Amino acid sequence: MDRIPILKLGEFLLASIQVDMHDHLALSLQDDLTDRIVKTRARGVLIDISSLEMVDSFIGRMLSNIAAMSRILDAETVVVGMQPAVAITLVELGLSLQGVRTALNMEKGIALLQASLEQKEGLNGRADAGNYGDHQQ
């Protein structure tokens, strides 16, 4: 059975899809990514789809599902390298990829994940500081 390799880059996971996606491969990617997020405590997921020339509605929904599952597991998802034909197809199918952030390339995707992580840590720091202040009298 085919599998998409998943690499760990610091706090992020990278899945680069280099083959034609079919339904079973998309489902195994979903399972593998969620498993690796938990095992590695990854804070972000980059999915490189630059090799995909076409997607269908099932693959589009799977990308949305992966992003939703990642969020529940405290990791952000960014899809990078989307070809124009893929973007056109997704829009024509009426798939907005709810919750999926996109970037033109890997470099911009990593920067987006890092900025999101820094913002989240800043908000958590302020929330913790506020909570401590509420308890002091």
C-alpha positions in Angstrom: 0.0 0.0 0.0 1.3 3.4 -0.9 2.1 6.0 1.8 3.0 9.6 1.7 6.2 10.2 3.6 6.0 12.6 6.5 9.1 14.4 7.6 9.6 16.3 10.9 11.1 19.8 10.6 11.5 21.2 14.1 8.0 21.7 15.5 6.4 21.0 12.1 5.5 18.0 9.9 5.9 18.0 6.2 3.9 15.8 3.9 4.9 16.2 0.2 2.5 14.5 -2.2 4.5 13.4 -5.2 2.0 10.9 -6.6 -1.5 11.0 -7.9 -3.9 11.1 -4.9 -6.5 8.5 -4.7 -9.1 8.0 -2.0 -7.3 5.3 0.0 -4.0 7.3 -0.1 -5.8 10.4 1.2 -7.4 8.4 4.0 -4.0 6.9 5.0 -2.4 10.4 4.9 -5.1 11.6 7.2 -4.5 8.8 9.7 -0.7 9.0 9.4 -0.7 12.7 10.0 -2.9 12.7 13.0 -0.9 9.9 14.5 2.4 11.7 13.9 1.0 15.0 15.3 0.3 13.2 18.6 3.5 11.2 18.7 5.8 14.1 17.9 3.7 16.9 19.5 4.0 18.8 16.2 2.6 22.4 16.3 2.2 22.7 12.5 1.6 20.6 9.4 2.7 21.6 5.9 1.1 19.7 3.0 2.9 20.2 -0.3 0.6 19.6 -3.2 2.8 21.2 -5.9 2.9 17.9 -7.9 -0.9 17.6 -8.0 -2.3 18.7 -11.3 -5.9 17.8 -10.5 -8.1 17.2 -7.4 -11.6 16.0 -6.9 -14.2 16.9 -4.2 -13.1 13.9 -2.0 -9.5 15.1 -1.9 -10.6 18.7 -1.2 -12.7 17.5 1.7 -9.8 15.4 3.0 -7.6 18.4 3.1 -10.3 20.2 5.1 -10.7 17.3 7.4 -6.9 17.0 8.0 -6.8 20.7 8.9 -9.8 20.3 11.3 -8.3 17.3 12.9 -4.9 19.0 13.2 -6.5 22.0 14.9 -8.2 19.7 17.5 -4.7 18.3 18.1 -3.3 21.8 18.6 -1.5 22.0 15.2 -2.0 24.4 12.4 -2.2 23.2 8.8 -0.9 25.1 5.7 -1.2 23.7 2.2 1.6 24.9 -0.1 2.3 24.8 -3.8 -1.3 24.7 -5.2 -1.3 24.8 -9.0 -3.7 27.3 -10.7 -5.7 24.4 -12.2 -6.2 22.9 -8.8 -7.4 26.2 -7.3 -9.8 26.7 -10.3 -11.2 23.2 -9.8 -11.7 23.7 -6.1 -13.6 26.9 -6.7 -15.7 25.4 -9.5 -16.6 22.4 -7.2 -17.7 25.0 -4.5 -15.0 23.8 -2.0 -13.7 26.7 0.1 -11.3 24.4 2.1 -12.7 25.7 5.3 -9.9 26.1 7.9 -7.1 25.4 5.4 -4.5 28.1 5.2 -2.5 28.2 1.9 0.9 29.6 0.8 2.5 29.8 -2.6 5.6 27.8 -1.6 7.3 25.9 1.3 9.2 29.0 2.5 6.1 31.1 2.8 4.2 28.2 4.4 6.9 27.8 7.1 6.8 31.5 7.8 3.0 31.4 8.1 3.2 28.5 10.6 5.9 30.2 12.6 4.0 33.5 12.7 0.8 31.6 13.8 2.7 29.8 16.5 4.3 33.0 17.8 0.9 34.7 17.9 -0.6 31.7 19.7 2.2 31.7 22.3 1.8 35.4 22.8 -1.9 35.1 23.4 -1.3 32.2 25.8 1.2 34.3 27.7 -1.2 37.2 28.1 -4.0 34.8 29.1 -1.8 33.2 31.8 -0.7 36.6 33.1 -4.3 37.7 33.3 -5.3 34.6 35.2 -2.5 35.0 37.7 -3.5 38.6 38.3 -7.2 37.6 38.9 -6.1 35.3 41.7 -3.9 37.7 43.5 -5.5 39.8 46.2 
